[in-house]
Amino acid sequence: MPSRPPYPEAYRAELVRLVREEGRTPNELAKEFEPTAQSITNCAGKQTRIRHTSAGRHECPVLIE
């Protein structure tokens, strides 16, 4: 079974923004949007790790896959 292509970076960044800045939960967003709650949680975790390693150089950190 073919896997779906990755979500666009801007789409993932917006989901993470909704979690962090608006206090929405990954479960709420998973009901409203296509990614699973686990995918949203994973995406937020990747951005956190990158934000710490980039020392604040990026306003919206880039996801590395």
N, CA, C and O atoms as CSV, one atom per row, in Angstrom:
chain,resi,resn,atom,element,x,y,z
A,1,MET,N,N,0.850,-1.177,0.000
A,1,MET,CA,C,0.000,0.000,0.000
A,1,MET,C,C,0.897,1.242,0.000
A,1,MET,O,O,1.752,1.376,0.875
A,2,PRO,N,N,0.720,2.139,-0.951
A,2,PRO,CA,C,1.577,3.326,-1.004
A,2,PRO,C,C,1.274,4.285,0.148
A,2,PRO,O,O,0.123,4.464,0.547
A,3,SER,N,N,2.324,4.885,0.662
A,3,SER,CA,C,2.121,5.858,1.738
A,3,SER,C,C,1.837,7.220,1.123
A,3,SER,O,O,2.194,7.486,-0.025
A,4,ARG,N,N,1.203,8.062,1.889
A,4,ARG,CA,C,0.867,9.388,1.370
A,4,ARG,C,C,2.095,10.275,1.464
A,4,ARG,O,O,2.946,10.058,2.325
A,5,PRO,N,N,2.203,11.270,0.595
A,5,PRO,CA,C,3.351,12.187,0.681
A,5,PRO,C,C,3.304,12.985,1.983
A,5,PRO,O,O,2.234,13.136,2.573
A,6,PRO,N,N,4.439,13.494,2.435
A,6,PRO,CA,C,4.448,14.282,3.670
A,6,PRO,C,C,3.588,15.539,3.527
A,6,PRO,O,O,3.426,16.080,2.434
A,7,TYR,N,N,3.049,15.983,4.645
A,7,TYR,CA,C,2.287,17.219,4.635
A,7,TYR,C,C,3.235,18.379,4.374
A,7,TYR,O,O,4.391,18.327,4.794
A,8,PRO,N,N,2.778,19.426,3.690
A,8,PRO,CA,C,3.646,20.583,3.450
A,8,PRO,C,C,4.115,21.206,4.767
A,8,PRO,O,O,3.403,21.184,5.771
A,9,GLU,N,N,5.301,21.749,4.738
A,9,GLU,CA,C,5.910,22.330,5.929
A,9,GLU,C,C,5.028,23.417,6.550
A,9,GLU,O,O,4.878,23.466,7.770
A,10,ALA,N,N,4.452,24.276,5.731
A,10,ALA,CA,C,3.609,25.357,6.255
A,10,ALA,C,C,2.375,24.798,6.965
A,10,ALA,O,O,1.935,25.355,7.971
A,11,TYR,N,N,1.822,23.711,6.452
A,11,TYR,CA,C,0.652,23.069,7.054
A,11,TYR,C,C,1.008,22.518,8.437
A,11,TYR,O,O,0.269,22.705,9.403
A,12,ARG,N,N,2.156,21.837,8.512
A,12,ARG,CA,C,2.597,21.285,9.799
A,12,ARG,C,C,2.896,22.396,10.790
A,12,ARG,O,O,2.559,22.290,11.970
A,13,ALA,N,N,3.530,23.467,10.313
A,13,ALA,CA,C,3.853,24.593,11.197
A,13,ALA,C,C,2.580,25.228,11.756
A,13,ALA,O,O,2.552,25.636,12.917
A,14,GLU,N,N,1.541,25.315,10.949
A,14,GLU,CA,C,0.277,25.894,11.413
A,14,GLU,C,C,-0.366,25.001,12.475
A,14,GLU,O,O,-0.907,25.515,13.454
A,15,LEU,N,N,-0.321,23.697,12.307
A,15,LEU,CA,C,-0.869,22.790,13.317
A,15,LEU,C,C,-0.115,22.939,14.632
A,15,LEU,O,O,-0.725,22.960,15.701
A,16,VAL,N,N,1.208,23.042,14.556
A,16,VAL,CA,C,2.012,23.220,15.764
A,16,VAL,C,C,1.684,24.564,16.409
A,16,VAL,O,O,1.601,24.656,17.634
A,17,ARG,N,N,1.499,25.589,15.613
A,17,ARG,CA,C,1.143,26.907,16.149
A,17,ARG,C,C,-0.177,26.838,16.908
A,17,ARG,O,O,-0.313,27.432,17.977
A,18,LEU,N,N,-1.141,26.120,16.361
A,18,LEU,CA,C,-2.441,25.979,17.027
A,18,LEU,C,C,-2.294,25.289,18.379
A,18,LEU,O,O,-2.993,25.630,19.334
A,19,VAL,N,N,-1.390,24.324,18.459
A,19,VAL,CA,C,-1.152,23.628,19.728
A,19,VAL,C,C,-0.489,24.571,20.715
A,19,VAL,O,O,-0.926,24.690,21.860
A,20,ARG,N,N,0.557,25.237,20.276
A,20,ARG,CA,C,1.368,26.048,21.196
A,20,ARG,C,C,0.754,27.388,21.556
A,20,ARG,O,O,0.736,27.768,22.727
A,21,GLU,N,N,0.253,28.105,20.567
A,21,GLU,CA,C,-0.202,29.472,20.826
A,21,GLU,C,C,-1.675,29.567,21.193
A,21,GLU,O,O,-2.077,30.472,21.924
A,22,GLU,N,N,-2.476,28.642,20.695
A,22,GLU,CA,C,-3.907,28.705,20.980
A,22,GLU,C,C,-4.352,27.646,21.976
A,22,GLU,O,O,-5.521,27.602,22.359
A,23,GLY,N,N,-3.424,26.792,22.399
A,23,GLY,CA,C,-3.745,25.807,23.424
A,23,GLY,C,C,-4.636,24.668,22.973
A,23,GLY,O,O,-5.234,23.980,23.801
A,24,ARG,N,N,-4.732,24.461,21.662
A,24,ARG,CA,C,-5.548,23.348,21.167
A,24,ARG,C,C,-4.785,22.048,21.379
A,24,ARG,O,O,-3.554,22.039,21.368
A,25,THR,N,N,-5.503,20.965,21.568
A,25,THR,CA,C,-4.842,19.674,21.770
A,25,THR,C,C,-4.699,18.951,20.431
A,25,THR,O,O,-5.475,19.187,19.505
A,26,PRO,N,N,-3.697,18.067,20.337
A,26,PRO,CA,C,-3.575,17.275,19.118
A,26,PRO,C,C,-4.845,16.475,18.809
A,26,PRO,O,O,-5.189,16.288,17.642
A,27,ASN,N,N,-5.540,16.005,19.848
A,27,ASN,CA,C,-6.785,15.258,19.616
A,27,ASN,C,C,-7.857,16.135,18.973
A,27,ASN,O,O,-8.561,15.692,18.065
A,28,GLU,N,N,-7.982,17.373,19.440
A,28,GLU,CA,C,-8.954,18.306,18.834
A,28,GLU,C,C,-8.622,18.547,17.365
A,28,GLU,O,O,-9.499,18.512,16.502
A,29,LEU,N,N,-7.347,18.793,17.098
A,29,LEU,CA,C,-6.935,19.090,15.728
A,29,LEU,C,C,-7.083,17.880,14.818
A,29,LEU,O,O,-7.413,18.027,13.641
A,30,ALA,N,N,-6.844,16.682,15.350
A,30,ALA,CA,C,-6.987,15.468,14.548
A,30,ALA,C,C,-8.432,15.261,14.107
A,30,ALA,O,O,-8.679,14.723,13.027
A,31,LYS,N,N,-9.380,15.681,14.926
A,31,LYS,CA,C,-10.798,15.564,14.550
A,31,LYS,C,C,-11.165,16.564,13.463
A,31,LYS,O,O,-12.035,16.300,12.633
A,32,GLU,N,N,-10.498,17.712,13.472
A,32,GLU,CA,C,-10.813,18.780,12.514
A,32,GLU,C,C,-10.017,18.665,11.213
A,32,GLU,O,O,-10.521,18.998,10.141
A,33,PHE,N,N,-8.767,18.189,11.314
A,33,PHE,CA,C,-7.884,18.095,10.159
A,33,PHE,C,C,-7.517,16.639,9.915
A,33,PHE,O,O,-7.890,15.770,10.703
A,34,GLU,N,N,-6.807,16.364,8.861
A,34,GLU,CA,C,-6.498,14.990,8.469
A,34,GLU,C,C,-5.453,14.270,9.329
A,34,GLU,O,O,-5.666,13.099,9.641
A,35,PRO,N,N,-4.339,14.893,9.732
A,35,PRO,CA,C,-3.323,14.126,10.466
A,35,PRO,C,C,-3.855,13.555,11.777
A,35,PRO,O,O,-4.772,14.106,12.386
A,36,THR,N,N,-3.263,12.449,12.194
A,36,THR,CA,C,-3.646,11.858,13.478
A,36,THR,C,C,-3.076,12.694,14.618
A,36,THR,O,O,-2.164,13.497,14.419
A,37,ALA,N,N,-3.621,12.497,15.805
A,37,ALA,CA,C,-3.125,13.202,16.986
A,37,ALA,C,C,-1.652,12.870,17.206
A,37,ALA,O,O,-0.873,13.744,17.586
A,38,GLN,N,N,-1.261,11.620,16.971
A,38,GLN,CA,C,0.136,11.223,17.146
A,38,GLN,C,C,1.041,11.947,16.159
A,38,GLN,O,O,2.141,12.361,16.525
A,39,SER,N,N,0.603,12.106,14.925
A,39,SER,CA,C,1.395,12.828,13.925
A,39,SER,C,C,1.598,14.281,14.333
A,39,SER,O,O,2.689,14.829,14.178
A,40,ILE,N,N,0.555,14.896,14.847
A,40,ILE,CA,C,0.636,16.288,15.287
A,40,ILE,C,C,1.582,16.402,16.479
A,40,ILE,O,O,2.389,17.329,16.546
A,41,THR,N,N,1.485,15.465,17.414
A,41,THR,CA,C,2.371,15.446,18.569
A,41,THR,C,C,3.821,15.270,18.128
A,41,THR,O,O,4.709,15.958,18.631
A,42,ASN,N,N,4.063,14.362,17.201
A,42,ASN,CA,C,5.419,14.130,16.697
A,42,ASN,C,C,5.967,15.386,16.032
A,42,ASN,O,O,7.126,15.748,16.235
A,43,CYS,N,N,5.148,16.033,15.253
A,43,CYS,CA,C,5.559,17.250,14.556
A,43,CYS,C,C,5.929,18.335,15.566
A,43,CYS,O,O,6.944,19.011,15.398
A,44,ALA,N,N,5.137,18.508,16.590
A,44,ALA,CA,C,5.424,19.513,17.620
A,44,ALA,C,C,6.715,19.178,18.345
A,44,ALA,O,O,7.480,20.079,18.691
A,45,GLY,N,N,6.970,17.906,18.579
A,45,GLY,CA,C,8.207,17.494,19.238
A,45,GLY,C,C,9.428,17.762,18.382
A,45,GLY,O,O,10.462,18.182,18.902
A,46,LYS,N,N,9.332,17.529,17.071
A,46,LYS,CA,C,10.444,17.809,16.168
A,46,LYS,C,C,10.759,19.294,16.170
A,46,LYS,O,O,11.928,19.678,16.199
A,47,GLN,N,N,9.737,20.130,16.139
A,47,GLN,CA,C,9.978,21.568,16.119
A,47,GLN,C,C,10.606,22.033,17.421
A,47,GLN,O,O,11.435,22.943,17.416
A,48,THR,N,N,10.228,21.427,18.529
A,48,THR,CA,C,10.817,21.801,19.816
A,48,THR,C,C,12.310,21.497,19.817
A,48,THR,O,O,13.113,22.338,20.221
A,49,ARG,N,N,12.684,20.307,19.371
A,49,ARG,CA,C,14.097,19.933,19.364
A,49,ARG,C,C,14.898,20.845,18.440
A,49,ARG,O,O,16.010,21.249,18.781
A,50,ILE,N,N,14.350,21.168,17.288
A,50,ILE,CA,C,15.061,22.023,16.343
A,50,ILE,C,C,15.162,23.437,16.882
A,50,ILE,O,O,16.198,24.081,16.714
A,51,ARG,N,N,14.124,23.936,17.522
A,51,ARG,CA,C,14.159,25.283,18.087
A,51,ARG,C,C,15.285,25.386,19.112
A,51,ARG,O,O,15.989,26.395,19.146
A,52,HIS,N,N,15.469,24.367,19.945
A,52,HIS,CA,C,16.513,24.398,20.960
A,52,HIS,C,C,17.899,24.350,20.323
A,52,HIS,O,O,18.807,25.029,20.802
A,53,THR,N,N,18.085,23.583,19.278
A,53,THR,CA,C,19.403,23.471,18.669
A,53,THR,C,C,19.739,24.671,17.796
A,53,THR,O,O,20.918,24.945,17.568
A,54,SER,N,N,18.739,25.392,17.300
A,54,SER,CA,C,19.021,26.532,16.435
A,54,SER,C,C,19.234,27.815,17.233
A,54,SER,O,O,19.522,28.857,16.644
A,55,ALA,N,N,19.101,27.766,18.540
A,55,ALA,CA,C,19.323,28.921,19.423
A,55,ALA,C,C,18.490,30.125,19.014
A,55,ALA,O,O,18.957,31.263,19.066
A,56,GLY,N,N,17.250,29.864,18.607
A,56,GLY,CA,C,16.331,30.961,18.306
A,56,GLY,C,C,16.586,31.650,16.986
A,56,GLY,O,O,16.052,32.737,16.764
A,57,ARG,N,N,17.373,31.073,16.102
A,57,ARG,CA,C,17.655,31.717,14.821
A,57,ARG,C,C,16.443,31.719,13.902
A,57,ARG,O,O,16.336,32.580,13.029
A,58,HIS,N,N,15.531,30.775,14.083
A,58,HIS,CA,C,14.352,30.686,13.215
A,58,HIS,C,C,13.105,31.028,14.002
A,58,HIS,O,O,12.859,30.475,15.073
A,59,GLU,N,N,12.322,31.944,13.462
A,59,GLU,CA,C,11.063,32.286,14.102
A,59,GLU,C,C,10.130,31.079,14.034
A,59,GLU,O,O,9.437,30.768,15.003
A,60,CYS,N,N,10.114,30.405,12.891
A,60,CYS,CA,C,9.336,29.181,12.726
A,60,CYS,C,C,10.326,28.102,12.276
A,60,CYS,O,O,10.673,28.047,11.096
A,61,PRO,N,N,10.779,27.261,13.175
A,61,PRO,CA,C,11.799,26.267,12.826
A,61,PRO,C,C,11.377,25.364,11.674
A,61,PRO,O,O,10.194,25.074,11.496
A,62,VAL,N,N,12.332,24.940,10.920
A,62,VAL,CA,C,12.100,24.050,9.799
A,62,VAL,C,C,12.105,22.616,10.294
A,62,VAL,O,O,12.936,22.238,11.120
A,63,LEU,N,N,11.188,21.827,9.793
A,63,LEU,CA,C,11.143,20.422,10.163
A,63,LEU,C,C,12.130,19.633,9.317
A,63,LEU,O,O,12.229,19.848,8.109
A,64,ILE,N,N,12.848,18.735,9.939
A,64,ILE,CA,C,13.772,17.870,9.223
A,64,ILE,C,C,13.189,16.470,9.242
A,64,ILE,O,O,12.894,15.916,10.301
A,65,GLU,N,N,13.028,15.913,8.060
A,65,GLU,CA,C,12.460,14.565,7.976
A,65,GLU,C,C,13.516,13.590,7.563
A,65,GLU,O,O,13.239,12.397,7.436
